[in-house]
Amino acid sequence: MKMMMKKNLKQLEAWFITGSQHLYGEEVLKQVDRDSKEIAAALDKSAEIPVKVVFKPVLTSPEAIRTICREADNTENCIGLIAWMHTFSPAKMWIAGLKSLSRPFVHLHTQFNRDIPWDSIDMDFMNLNQSAHGGREFGFIGSRMRIDRKVIVGHWSSPPVQSKLGAWLRAACAWHEWQGGKVARFGDNMREVAVTEGNKVSAQIQFGYSVSGYGVGDLAEEVRAVTGAQIDALVDQYRNEYRFPKEATKGSSLLESIREAARIEKGIRNFLEAGGFMAFTTTFEDLHGLVQLPGLAVQRLMADGYGFGAEGDWKTAALVRAMKVMSLGLEGGTSFMEDYTYHLHPGGMKVLGAHMLEICPSISAGKPSLEVHPLGIGGKADPARLVFDVPPGRGINASLMDMGNRFRMVVNPCDVVPADAPLPKLPVARVVWEPYPNLEVAAGAWILAGGAHHTGFSMSLNAGHLEDFSEMAGIEFLLIDKDTTIASVKKELRWNELYYNLKCMNH
């Protein structure tokens, strides 16, 4: 898999391109070149920028612009362009290049100098430093061509500008990996469930990744091929990484359940690695040939960066993987999630998020406990799983749905809070949160928007990452935050419905 297990995103590149023209003469262009190199180098060294920033020669002609756009599209590790207009760059020069460009680009509307030199400014200085002028010309052609793109305004050295640019680049990394990515769907959809279904052909056209279905028997064959030595090695890892049950002694049924979980983990991992998959799904209604529902295996594979969706939910599996990529190197974690049950006390309404087994330990508070308990669903042996709580902090839930004529992303920030009391009889990983603006509005707005019960949950990302990503994907984005009301959501949904219906007609 691309980028699996990488600790950062520095093997990927964003190209820094600068627009100018020959009108100003060679000396000015040399200065433009020097200034551009300095900005690109500073951005490359910034802790906020997750990728390598590569300076490219100043662009002064339609031919040069079209060439650099084609090169970007054909360079595997180039995730997108950072475009800056140092001087005035006549925008008709950009039409052919932008028309052919498939990589996303961000318009950095900045200038080399931060302050106006009030005592010494003259016409030469203004002719050189007219980003205010050139950026508007470049902005017009992007809007005239109906190109969705990010615009960031401010001085390139300022922390807020670098933070916004870094967030956009993280989204671009995830979008880049979706192109040609692969999702393995073990079994089919959970029977009669609607929101986890969708049009896979439409998704591949829109998003670039493919979804392939496999019979659980294909996976079971890989699981049966796992050797005893491989199982022993994994169980040793479990002993070191988790709170291992003392009762799991040699010959005990408890240890045998854990060993079976290890066998399943190794089998799924082998299958995914051999096929180059970035994400996968399972469902407890299709377990033919497996002794227990994959729980521990899914948790550990997610911790290694794989995306996952339960009950055949391939859209959420791909989304979780994208969020994993975006969050590489950031504090916190990212997991598959489900709103499971509510605390509707009038003194403070909360959500308890969990799933049967499959919550990623990257969001765990402390060392998870490895446990085996009955599942009560699926009709298989008692499965192993990691049990843990999640530390307080800022979180976010995101869901991706197929609405028929378009895809929609719904995002809801939240505050993760401690449970009101211990949960000694709940043998699954769990997290409690208070959604913005409150549960009544958040749940009502989510339901009106058709938001799924499965989400990608992250304590590393914020709404800006997902908004940038949605823009790159060309999909509808709906944010439920502190300013949301039910009335505002209803209006936005109606406006969006009209917009996308008109857009479909025009296409």
Secondary structure, DSSP 8 states (H G I E B T S, - for coil): -TTTT-S-STTSEEEEEEE--GGG-HHHHHHHHHHHHHHHHHHHH-TT--SEEEE---B-SHHHHHHHHHHHHT-TTEEEEEEEESS---GGGGHHHHHH--S-EEEEE--S-SS--TTT--HHHHHH--HHHHHHHHHHHHHHTT---EEEES-TTSHHHHHHHHHHHHHHHHHHHHTT-EEEEES---TT-STT---HHHHHHHHS-EEEEE-HHHHHHHHHT--HHHHHHHHHHHHHHSB--TT--TT-HHHHHHHHHHHHHHHHHHHHHHHT-SEEEE-TT--TT-SS--SHHHHHHHHTT-EEEETT-HHHHHHHHHHHHHTTTSSS-EEEEEEEEEE--TT--EEEEE-SS---GGG-SSS-EEEE---SSSSS---EEEE----SEEEEEEEEEE-SSSEEEEEEEEEEE--SS--TT--S-EEEEEESS-HHHHHHHHHHTT--SEEEEESS--HHHHHHHHHHHT-EEEE--TT--HHHHHHHHHHHHHHHHHHHHH-
